Amino acid sequence: MVTGLLIVLENTDTGKALPICRVQDPVLLRMAARAALAEKRGAAQRFAGVDAHLAVVADVEVARLETTLRALIPDCEETALAV
């Protein structure tokens, strides 16, 4: 399996997405994975202060994303996705 990162430009006004390029550098893939997890963890922390039930759902989403990224990104060590 070839793993790559598709960079997409998304217009928030129209909701349309335009694929720009594909990157297959494993270092950049791990950096993108860390950034995605950091955003998801930040959202989970914001929910924790607002609603306990939403916080639980957000924590599950973080765990699911982390599991998925570890399965899909080659040579992704345990510490590679730590934020």
C-alpha positions in Angstrom: 0.0 0.0 0.0 1.3 3.5 -0.9 0.5 6.1 1.7 0.3 9.7 0.7 -1.2 12.9 1.9 -3.5 14.7 -0.5 -3.4 18.5 0.0 -6.8 20.0 -0.6 -7.7 23.7 -0.8 -11.1 24.1 0.7 -13.2 27.2 0.1 -15.2 27.7 3.4 -17.7 30.0 1.7 -18.7 27.6 -1.0 -17.8 24.3 0.6 -15.9 23.3 -2.6 -12.6 21.5 -2.4 -9.8 21.5 -4.9 -7.1 18.8 -4.7 -3.7 20.6 -5.1 -1.0 17.9 -4.8 0.0 14.6 -3.2 2.9 14.2 -0.7 4.4 10.9 0.1 7.2 11.9 2.4 6.8 9.9 5.7 8.1 12.8 7.8 5.5 15.1 6.4 2.8 12.5 6.8 3.7 12.2 10.5 3.7 16.0 10.9 0.3 16.2 9.3 -1.0 13.5 11.6 0.4 15.3 14.7 -1.3 18.5 13.5 -4.6 16.7 12.9 -4.5 15.1 16.4 -3.6 18.4 18.0 -6.6 20.0 16.5 -8.9 17.1 17.5 -7.4 17.1 21.1 -7.9 20.9 21.3 -11.6 20.5 20.3 -12.0 17.7 22.9 -10.5 20.0 25.6 -12.9 22.8 24.7 -15.9 20.4 25.0 -14.6 19.3 28.4 -15.4 22.7 29.8 -18.8 22.9 28.3 -20.5 19.5 28.3 -19.3 16.2 29.8 -21.1 14.0 27.3 -19.7 15.9 24.3 -16.3 15.6 25.9 -16.6 11.8 26.1 -17.6 11.7 22.4 -14.7 14.0 21.4 -12.2 11.8 23.4 -13.5 8.7 21.5 -13.0 10.6 18.2 -9.4 11.5 19.2 -8.7 7.8 20.0 -10.3 6.7 16.8 -8.3 9.1 14.7 -5.1 8.2 16.5 -5.7 4.5 15.9 -6.5 5.1 12.2 -3.4 7.2 11.6 -1.2 4.7 13.3 -2.6 1.9 11.1 -2.3 3.9 7.9 1.0 5.8 8.2 4.1 3.5 7.7 6.7 3.3 10.4 4.6 5.3 12.8 6.1 4.7 16.2 4.2 5.1 19.5 5.9 8.4 20.1 5.6 9.7 16.6 2.1 11.1 17.1 2.6 12.4 20.6 1.7 16.1 20.9 
